[in-house]
Amino acid sequence: MEKRGISSPAAASAIGRAQWLALLAALLGWLFDGMEMGVFSLVGRKALQDLLPRAMAAQPTPDQLEKLVGNWFGIILACFLVGAATGGVLFGWLGDRIGRVRAMTFSVLTYAVFTGLCGLAQSAPQLGFLRFIASLGMGGEWSLGVALVMEAWPNRSRAFMAGLIGAAGNVGYMLVGFISLGLIAWVQQITAWLTHIGISPQWVTALTQYQAWRLVMVVGAFPAILTFLIRIFVPESKRWEQERRNGATAHWATADLIAVFVGALGPGLIIFLWSNPNYGAPLRVAGTVAGLLIACAGFLFPVGRYLQRMTVARPQDPPDWRATLRRMLLAAGLSGVALLGTWGSMQWAPSWAGKLATDPALHAKEYTQIWAAIGAIAGTVGAALLGDWLGRRWTYCLLCLGSIASLLWLYQGQREYNSQFLAATCLAGVFSASFYGWLPLYLPELFRTQVRATGQGFGFNFGRILAAIGTLQTGALFAPKIELFGATYAGGYPFACSVMTAIYVVGLILIWFGPETRRQPLPD
């Protein structure tokens, strides 16, 4: 018989294999998440230039098409972010109810299949709808993978694991740039091969024109293979299994999910109001407030109901539902700052590079995305390790200050596409993406096992709704002239993306309302 607290070598080996398999599955999932997030920033403009003229009675002028592309680009990004927010709550609920691994399988399959289907879209609304469905799975995979890894690995490994989480996503973001470069370079050979295997000339042309944006989207279906590996090889979280044996998972009710879909109507209202020029500012502001309240109430409802049932079931050890809901809102605010800075400022860098570069052979968009991702990989690992050394709150403050400085240098200090532009992009990537190494470290520490996937899923992904609102504002700031506080400014990428860096000032204040969790164990 083994002594208490001492495991056999075989048991230790089994535990080690389980940890590595969970990490491998999650890292691959986040890598494909990064590809999913990066694909539209890279090929979205070409896709819309292909799709939008088809719906118009007359051929648009270049200025008309540019305005339409800008509007639809912002709308589809906003839809993607809202879908990710909804998916984070939906699949987070599923992960707390049926297990991290099974829910992760469904989430990866969702974003893989529907990203691939984007390559078949025939109109901008179709593309937006498919991106919305794909983002449901992408938003869910983030919270499920974080919960699985943080529960599988010991407390001393949490900082490094968090850094790997952020780095994996940015490796995927970088790979999209290389894939696009490869498809552009080999488009003639790809055209000949597609013709050789019997694809009709009409479809070959559709797949390879406009820098082969459809093929880039189709490549996004490959992560579906990962779902089979997850289901066969990856073991379930031991912590979740213990909660299931204790009966805690049974208190999640499927009927509560209706509120999540009702909540998604709130940001849908916001997108509708801001994308329609016929509505004035007072109605838009009122609709934005109403939409946020609807989303917040709908997304929080399943957690509130679960905590009520747990209070009845365990009156001797009731959950602190006020603290849980308060921390979910805090997580949403901290995530919203990071996400709004990324999607309202940094994500526009490839498109801006494409406008600055006069020679298409420079492949400015692709190289800008690659260098931003290189910086982001370093930043995410560094931020997680710094958070473990310096503390969660001070690290977050430094990341906010670094993001402001680096993004202003990029958008105010650069006026042409060259090596200095790429260096500025890399530095901005270091700081603006570093939050995605810090957030996987901090958010799991805010919640107990029974609500961890749902709590951090809401926190991180509700921030995407805030980012969606900001994305719509960024698009509005692209006008030639902007009236702001009684002064007139020249609009465009530098002005719009610089203005959006002000969100980091909010983060400098908000972080001090959160607890310092450095050197504390993950809550049970």
C-alpha positions, 0 to 999 in steps of 0.5 A: 500500500502506498503511503499518503501523499506519495504517488507511484512512478506510474501514477506520476507518469500518468499525471505528467502525460495528462498535463502535457496532452492538455497543454498541447491541445490548448496550445494548438487551439490557441494557435488556430484562434490566432489564425482566426483573429488574424485572417480577416485583418489581412484579407478582409479588404480584398474580400470586400473589394471582391464582394461589394461591387456585385451588390451594386447596380452601377460600378462604384468609383474608387472613393465610393468603394473605399468608403463602403469597404471601410464601413463593412470592414468595421461592421464585420469586425464588430460582428466577429467581436460580439460573436466571440463575446457570446461564444465565450459565455455559451461555451464557458457555460458548456465547459462548466456543465459537461466538461472542459474537453468536450466543450473545447471539441465543439468550440474548435469544430465550430470556428474551423468549419465556419471559417472555411465556409467564409471562403464560399461567401457571395456577399458582404452580409453572408461573410459577416454572418459566417464570421459571427458563427465562427467567432462563437467557437473562437471565443469559447475555446479561449476560456476553455483552454485557459481553464483546462491548463490552469487546472491541470498544471501546478501553481508554480507553473501558472505564469509560464503557462499563461505566457505560452497561451498568449504566445501560441495565439500570436504564432497563429496570427503570424502564420496567417501572414506567411500563408498569405505570402505563400499563396500569393507567391504560388498563385500561378502554380495553385491555379494550374493545379486546381485546373488539373484536378478538374475544378471549373475555370470559374471557380479557379478564378474566384478562388485565386483572384484578389490575392487568393482571399478565399483560399486563405479562408478555406485553410482555416477549416484545417483545425477541425482535425484537432477536434478528433485528437482532443476527444481521443487523447486529452483527459478531462480536468481533475478539478472539474471531475471532482466538482461533477462528483460533488454534484455541483455541475448539475446545477447549471440549467440549459434553459438559462442559455436563452438569456445569453442569446437575448443578451447578444441582441444588445450589442446587435442593436449597437452595431445596427445604430452605429453602422446606419448613418441615418441615426443621430448621436443622441439615439446612438448613445442611448442605444449603446447604453441600452445594448450594454445593459441588455448584454450584461444582464443576459450574459450574467443571468446563467451565473446568477441562477447557478449561484442561487441554486448552489446556495439552496443546495449547500446552505452550509457553504453558500457561494459568495455570489456578490463577489463572483459577479463583481469579479466578472465585471472587473475582468470584463473591464480589464479585458475590455481595455486590452481588447479595445486597444488591440482592435481599435488601434493595433489591428489597423496597422496592416491596412495602414501599411498597405496604404502607405506602401506604393508598391504591391510587391512589398507585401506591406500588409503581410510583413506588418502582421508578421512583425507585429506577431513577433513582438506580440510573442515576446510580449505575452511571455514577458508580461506573464513572467513579469506579473509573477515577479512584480505583481499583477497590478503593477505589471498591468500598469506598466503594460498600459503605459508601454502600449500608449507610448509604443502605439503613439510612436507607430501612428504619430512617428511614422509616415512611410513604410520602411524598416523603421515602420516595421520596428515600430510595429514590432514594439507596439506588438510587444506592449499591446499584445502583452495583456494576452499573457497577463490575462490568462494568468490573472483571470483564472485566479479570480474564480473558483473551479465551479464557475471558472470557465464561465466567469473568465469566459464572460470577463474576457469576452464581454471585453470584446463587446466594448472593443466592438463599440470602439471598432465602430468609432475607429471607422468613424474617425477615418473621415477626412476632417474630424470636429472634436472639442471645438477643434478640427483635425485631419482624420485617417489612420494616424488620428483614429488609432492614436485617439483609441490609445486613450483607453489605456488610461482607464486601465491604469485606474481600473486595475487598482479595484482588483485583488493582488493574487501574486503567490496565491494558489488557484481557488478551489 
